[in-house]
Amino acid sequence: MNDTGGMRAAVLQGHGDIDKLQVREDMPIPQPGSSEVLIRVGASAVNNTDINTRVGWYSQNDHGEDTSWSGSPMKFPRIQGADCCGEITKVGSSIDPERIGERVLVRTMQEPANVDGKLTPITLGSEINGAFAQYVSVRSSEAFTINSSLDDAELASFPCSYSTAEGLLQRAQVGGERVLITGASGGVGSAAVQLAAMRGATVFAVTTRTHADQVRHIGAAEIVDRDGDLLDQLGELRVDVVIDLVGGPHFASLLRILRPGGRYATAGAVAGAHVALDLRDLYLKDLTFYGCTFHPKSVFTDLISYVEQERIQPLVAARYDLSDIHAAQERFIEKDFIGKIAIVT
C-alpha cells in the first residue's frame, strides 16, 4: 500500500496477450459492503483459469463475448487471482467485528448470486475482483477460518485446485478403487492424486516421465506415460473411475479403459475441448459422466479439515512477488513443475 491510500494489484485491462495484465500501484482499496469482509492478502497462486480468462478461452462463439465463468462478457478492468489466503482487517456493518484478525481462505467457486430470479455464478477473479492484489473484499460467508502452521503461500495453493479436485472426487463417489487421473502433475491433478490416495484409491497417474517420481511420491501407485498410447500401456486393465483434467486426443482411450458401470468426471480441457465420442462406449458399458465445476460449500469445509489435520500437503513449486506476475504466468505456462506457482503480496 502506498502513502496515498492506493494498493498494488495486477489488473487485467482486456482479453489478449500478457501485456493486458498490468501491475498498478494506485488501485483503490476496496471497502466491504454490509455483509462483506476486507482481507489483507498474504498470498495467491496462478491457475489455468487466470490464463484462460485473459486470452478469452472460455468463449464458445466467434465474437468472444461469453468469456467469464458465468457465460457473460467480462467487465474490465478486473483484478484476477482465484486463490486467496489472508487476514481479515475490516468488516461490514452486519458482520461481527470479532472476525477481524482471523486468518482465512476464500472459496474460489462461490455461492451464486440471485439476480432477477436467475442464479449467476460468482468466481473469484472472474465475476468479482480476486487476490492478485494487496486487499480483496468478499462476502463474509465465503471467507473460511483456517488454523494451520503452514505459511500463506502454502495455504494459498489449496483453494482453487484442491477444491476442484475434491469436488470431482465427491461427485464421482471415489473410494478404495482403481482411479486413473490425467494431468497428474498440474495443480488440480496433483491435488486429485493426493486426495484419491487419501481415500484408499489405487491411483494410475498420467504424466510425463520427468514428473514420474514426484507424482509417485504424492500417492500414485502406477505412472502412465502421457506421451505413449494409454491402451498399450494399461493392457486389459479396467479402472473404476477416470478423473480427466485435460480432454483432447486421449478421450476415446479413457472411455475404453473404464470398466462397465464406470464413472468419468472432468473439470478441464487444456489438451482440447472438442473430443470424439463413440456413443457405444457410453451406453453399452453403462458409463456415468460428470461435468464438475461448482460444488456445495461442504466441499470447501471438508478441504479445510484435511489441511488442519495435515492429511494433505501443499505443493508450492516456486514463489513470485506480485510485481513479477508476468514472470510467474510465463513460468506457469511452461509446465516444468509439479503443483502450484505462488504469488506473494
C-alpha positions, 0 to 999 in steps of 0.5 A: 500500500502506498502513502496515498491510500492506493494498493498494488494489484495486477489488473487485467485491462482486456482479453489478449496477450500478457501485456493486458495484465498490468501491475498498478500501484494506485488501485483503490482499496476496496471497502466491504459492503454490509455483509462483506469482509476486507482481507489483507492478502498474504498470498495467491497462486496462478491457475489455468483459469487466470490464463484462460480468462485473459486470452478469452478461452472460455468463449464458445462463439466467434465474437468472444463475448461469453468469456467469464465463468458465468457465460457473460462478457467480462467487465474490465478492468478486473483484478484476477487471482482465484486463490486467496489466503489472508487476514481479515482487517475490516468488516461490514456493518452486519458482520461481527467485528470479532472476525477481524484478525482471523486468518482465512481462505476464500472459496474460489467457486462461490455461492451464486448470486440471485439476480432477477430470479436467475442464479449467476455464478460468482468466481473469484477473479472472474465475476468479482475482483480476486487476490492478485492484489494487496486487499480483496473484499468478499462476502463474509460467508465465503471467507473460511477460518483456517488454523494451520502452521503452514505459511500463506503461500502454502495455504494459498495453493489449496483453494482453487485446485484442491477444491476442484479436485475434491469436488470431482472426487465427491461427485464421482463417489471415489473410494478404495478403487482403481482411479486413473487421473490425467494431468497428474502433475498440474495443480488440480491433478496433483491435488486429485492424486493426493486426495484419491490416495487419501481415500484408499484409491489405487491411483494410475497417474498420467504424466510425463516421465520427468514428473514420474517420481514426484507424482509417485511420491504424492500417492500414485501407485502406477505412472502412465506415460502421457506421451505413449498410447494409454491402451498399450500401456494399461493392457486389459486393465479396467479402472473404476473411475477416470478423473480427466483434467485435460480432454483432447486426443486421449478421450476415446482411450479413457472411455475404453479403459473404464470398466462397465458401470464406470464413472468419468468426471472432468473439470478441464480441457487444456489438451482440447475441448472438442473430443470424439465420442463413440456413443457405444462406449457410453451406453453399452458399458453403462458409463456415468459422466460428470461435468464438475465445476461448482460444488456445495460449500461442504466441499470447501469445509471438508478441504479445510479439515484435511489441511488442519489435520495435515492429511494433505500437503501443499505443493508450492513449486516456486514463489513470485512477488506480485510485481513479477506476475508476468514472470510467474504466468510465463513460468506457469505456462511452461509446465516444468513443475509439479503443483502450484506457482505462488504469488506473494503480496 
